[in-house]
Amino acid sequence: MQRGGNKSAPAAVEGVMGRSRPLVDSMRRLGADHVVVRRPQQRCHRVGNTLITNNNNNQFVSLKVECVRYDLFNWRMYKGIQYDGTANNVKPAVCPKSGVAVRELGPDVFMADSEFVSALGDIIGLMSDGNHVMFEVFDHPPFNITGFNCVHSTTLGKNNGYHAVCSGGIRRHDLTDSELHVIKDGLDLARNMSYKNVAAQIPFGGCKLAVHSDVVPLNDLSKLGFLAYFIDQSKCFTGPDMGFLPEHADKLRKFTHNIVGGIRGTMGPTGTHAAFGTFLALQQACLARFKTPLSGKKIAIQGLGAAGFPLCCHVIKAGGVVTVSDLDQSRFNLLKKRFPKVPIKTCPPKDFLLCDVDILVPCAVGGIITRAIIPKIKAKVIIGTANNQLDATSVEQELKLAQMLHDRGILFQIEWMHNTAGVIAGWEEYINQTNAKPANIVPLIVKVCEQGTKENLRKAKQKGITPTQNAYNVCEAAIFALPSKL
């Protein structure tokens, strides 16, 4: 099977622009609704920037293809909720124990299909590059919704005593995005979550749920029921990410306990907590780089969303001189309404990294720090909430980019060391449900985000390596010490 991997990914994306869903299209043509790819997570050790594995890292253990009949979800909802066609009439119902009819299909017919094999080859290549243990597809053709369960590691979640063995957000991509882009983003974020959960000191592996669909209406309980099924079958607990609103989490809780966050959740939106933790890390980074507090520093913030907006508020209250960048003018207007007497500049998103400021705070999309842009960056610190800020699909690529930043005198710490407070809040809500309280997690947020950043920066300087290199050295031992099994 041809290996996709990092080098072939750009060509693969270019090749599917006119036909953006080769894997799902071939699944639908061949009659499969569920595909699972499993591969072993290798025992590893790091030598410099290279992660050495003991076995052939390109092998995968098994391929499972199923036809799953989702007909029941149109009227009889998952988790025993019955829906009669109107959004206001939802009532408990007794569903058959065999709520989903499954017919397993032999993989031979699929492996003989060139389009299916080609699409799967790209994915397995990406899994091999990132050392992921599982990739899973849940497709619902009548709804035109596809869910990708991207699992990087389950090591920390094994035998943790909970239904969920992994943790990671659920993100939606529009159907205009190519399938490979959606999957690559999900795999990258799943790898990020493995390290984030180690840094957050919670007993779960790392995953990401990526949904490829149009906007899911809040009153479409049939589609929400399918998403709940997708979440539960993925054996993770999750929270709303880009493409989903906090209100989606509130609605999904009718069908599953494995969704956290939301307006009505006991912990509130997780972005608020992520902003607080990142602000604590930002203060430590400022002291480490400038030897002075944050007050008076020129700070550019990209993204005024669930995390960026409250983080911007923290920075303004601490005396930072703020420039913001967001495509949504209404978010800037809301910020000005909150701080009418504070001068706030704006810059186009395309110019964010080029701002003449002391500190850059990325809080929107990932992959913005590229090899080409690093020589043009004027800021001396980059600390933000955005996931996967470095344009990389492997740890090795991240370490090289982090070294480039370091060589230019730019203090950068990989984001999963400090944007962990959101997942800590989700963990509190998942474990304690209605008894969860924000006050319970403040000591852990301070320990992980403030003290953890201070210590990571100190040790990196002491060892003469980048903060990102030191963070990986510490966390990889926990993830790769033993082979992971699902």
HELIX and SHEET records of a PDB file:
HELIX    1   1 GLY A    5  GLY A   15  1                                  11    
HELIX    2   2 PRO A   22  LEU A   30  1                                   9    
HELIX    3   3 ASP A   71  ASN A   74  5                                   4    
HELIX    4   4 ASP A  108  MET A  111  1                                   4    
HELIX    5   5 SER A  114  GLY A  130  1                                  17    
HELIX    6   6 THR A  155  GLY A  157  5                                   3    
HELIX    7   7 GLU A  179  ALA A  200  1                                  22    
HELIX    8   8 LEU A  221  GLN A  233  1                                  13    
HELIX    9   9 PRO A  246  LEU A  252  1                                   7    
HELIX   10  10 THR A  270  PHE A  290  1                                  21    
HELIX   11  11 GLY A  308  LYS A  317  1                                  10    
HELIX   12  12 GLN A  329  ARG A  338  1                                  10    
HELIX   13  13 PRO A  349  LEU A  354  5                                   6    
HELIX   14  14 ILE A  374  LYS A  376  5                                   3    
HELIX   15  15 VAL A  395  ASP A  407  1                                  13    
HELIX   16  16 GLU A  415  MET A  417  5                                   3    
HELIX   17  17 ALA A  421  ASN A  432  1                                  12    
HELIX   18  18 GLN A  433  ASN A  435  5                                   3    
HELIX   19  19 PRO A  438  ILE A  441  5                                   4    
HELIX   20  20 VAL A  442  ILE A  445  1                                   4    
HELIX   21  21 VAL A  446  GLN A  451  3                                   6    
HELIX   22  22 GLY A  452  LYS A  463  1                                  12    
HELIX   23  23 PRO A  467  PHE A  480  1                                  14    
SHEET    1   A 8 ALA A 101  LEU A 105  0                                        
SHEET    2   A 8 SER A  62  ARG A  69 -1                                        
SHEET    3   A 8 HIS A  34  ARG A  38 -1                                        
SHEET    4   A 8 MET A 134  HIS A 140 -1                                        
SHEET    5   A 8 ILE A 145  SER A 153 -1                                        
SHEET    6   A 8 GLY A 205  HIS A 212 -1                                        
SHEET    7   A 8 CYS A 166  SER A 167  1                                        
SHEET    8   A 8 CYS A 236  PHE A 237  1                                        
SHEET    1   B 7 ALA A 101  LEU A 105  0                                        
SHEET    2   B 7 SER A  62  ARG A  69 -1                                        
SHEET    3   B 7 HIS A  34  ARG A  38 -1                                        
SHEET    4   B 7 MET A 134  HIS A 140 -1                                        
SHEET    5   B 7 ILE A 145  SER A 153 -1                                        
SHEET    6   B 7 GLY A 205  HIS A 212 -1                                        
SHEET    7   B 7 ILE A 170  HIS A 173  1                                        
SHEET    1   C 2 CYS A  44  VAL A  47  0                                        
SHEET    2   C 2 THR A  50  THR A  53 -1                                        
SHEET    1   D 3 ARG A  76  MET A  77  0                                        
SHEET    2   D 3 ILE A  81  TYR A  83 -1                                        
SHEET    3   D 3 VAL A  90  PRO A  92 -1                                        
SHEET    1   E 6 LYS A 345  THR A 346  0                                        
SHEET    2   E 6 VAL A 321  SER A 325  1                                        
SHEET    3   E 6 LYS A 298  GLN A 302  1                                        
SHEET    4   E 6 ILE A 359  PRO A 362  1                                        
SHEET    5   E 6 VAL A 381  ILE A 382  1                                        
SHEET    6   E 6 LEU A 411  PHE A 412  1                                        
END                                                                             
